Amino acid sequence: MARIDYPDLTDPSLAPLVAQITAERGGKMLNLYRMLLHSPSFAQGWLALFTAVRQQGNLDARYRELAILRIAVINRADYEFAQHVPYAQRAGVSAAQIEAVKTDPGSNPGFDPGSNPGLSVFDAKDRAVLAYAETMTRDIDVPAALFDRVRGLFDEREVVELTVTIAGYNLVSRFLVALQIDHD
């Protein structure tokens, strides 16, 4: 149960924003957005940022979704994970890969399949994305070797978009977990 009540969606002052969110999110008002409507200006900014992240970038959806799923696991954001499994599946992430994302590599944030055979379902590019998401989420500071690995696999725009995606979805998970947003 959410820690604070969701606002009344019939409030006339929220009507234009409710209509926009519903239109841009497939006809649904997710609990995440319902909670954000306590602050319409924040909800509007959030919508703009995450519409850009999910719909207006060049980064392949597969890499975006792998990063989001890993962030959700690390941050114990079950809502976020559940919401993004269908997007990951549509982006070509297999059921075995979705399960493997749940693996805690412990002292091996590089997702090296040599030390964790269960992660061999990922190719080198996937592992770089997962390691980048892992490191940005847990440690914030990204070692040069890992950054160089990511930089060698993606162009500059994609590196920026991947970095914004990871940073942004850490924001999402922290919001969801702190307020204990209910699953839709």
N, C-alpha and C positions, 0 to 999 in steps of 0.2 A: 504494500500500500504506500502510495506516495506520501512524503512527509508534509506536504502542504496540499490543500485542495486545488483542483484545477479550476480555472476561471469559467464563468458562465459564457458559453459561446453564443448565447442569444443577445448579449450586450450589444446594442446598436453601434457603439463606438468601435467594436472589433469586426463588424460585418465585412468591410472591404478587405481586411487582412485575412480573415477566415476564408473568404472566397478565393483570394489569391493563393493561399497555402493549399487549400483543397484542390484548386485547379492544377497547381504545379506538382502536387504529390499524388497524382493518380486518383483524385476524387476522395481521398482519405484525409482525416485530421488525426494524425498520429499523436499519441500522448506526449511525446517530446515537444511537439509544437503547441499542443494545448497548454502545457506548463509554461512555455516561453511567452505565451500570450499575456501573462501577468505583466510583461514589459513589452508593449507593442513595438517600440523602437528596436529593442534587442531582437525580437522575433523577426522583424524585417531585415535587419542586418545579417542575422543567422541564415535566413532563407536565401539571401543574395549570395553569401559566401558558399554555402553548401550546394546551391544550384550550380554555381560556377565549378566547384570541385567535381561534382558528379556528372554534369552535363555539358560543360563548355571547355574542357581541357583536351589536350592531345594524348595524355597518358592513357595507355591501354587499360580498359576496365578490369582486366584480370589482375594487373599489378596493384591498382587502387584497392580492389576488394581483398586481395591477399593481405595487404597492409592493414586494412580496417579490421579484418577478422583477427589478425594477430594482436592488434592493439586492444581489441575487446577482450581477448583472453587474458592478456597481461593485466589489464585494469579491472578484471572481473565484472565487465559490463555485459551481462547476459542479454539484456534488451538489444544492445548494439549488435552483438553476434547474431542473434535470431533474426533481426531485421535485414542483415546483410548476406545471410546464407543464400537466399534466392538470387540476389544480384550476382554473387560469386558464381553460382551454378550457371546463370545465363552468360557469364563472361568466360565460361569454359573451365572453371575450377572443379575438379572431380570430387566425388564423395570421399575418396581416400585422401585427397589433399586437404579437404576441409577438416577431416579428422586429424590429420598430421599437424595442422596449424595449432591444434589444441595442445600439442606436445610441449612440455616445458624443457627447454634445452639446458636448464641449470647454468652451469658455468660455460656453456658453449653458445653464446648468442649469435654466432656466425652460421648456425644451422648447417653444420658440416655433416653430410650424410656418412662420411667415414667414421665418425664417432657416434652417430645416431642413425642406424640403418632405416628406421622408420621414416626418416625425412628424405629418403632417396626418391620419393615420388615427385620431388621438385627438381627443376633444371637449374642451371647456374644463375640465370636471371631471376627466377623465383626466389632462390636462396639469398641473393643479394638484397632483394626487396624486403624479405622477411628479416634479415639481419639488420638492415637500416631501420625498419620499423621497431624492432626489438631494442636497438641501441638508443634511438631517439626517445623511446618511451621510458626505458629503464634508467639510462645514464645521461641523457640529453646531449652530452658531448660525443660527437662522432669521430672516432679515430681516423687519421688521414688515410690509412690503408683501406678501411671500409668505404670511405667517401670516394676514394680513387676507383675502387671496384665498381661502385654504383655509377660514377661518372663515365667509366669506360663502357657501360652497357646502355646508357640513356643519353639523349642529347640534353642541352642546357635547359630547354623549356620543360622537358620531362622530369629532370632532376628537381627543378623548382616546384613543379606540380606534385611530384611525389612527396617532397618535403612539406609542402603546404597541406597535403592530404594527411600525412602522419601527424603533423602538429594540430590540424583541425579536428581530427577524430580523437585525439587525446582530450581536447576540449569537450567533445561530445560525451565521451565515456565518463569524464569527471562530473559533468552536469547530471547525467543519468544516474550515476551511482550515488552521488551526494544527496540528491533529492529522492532517490529510490522510485524513479518513474516506473509506473506499472507497464507490463507488457501489453501490447495492443491485442 
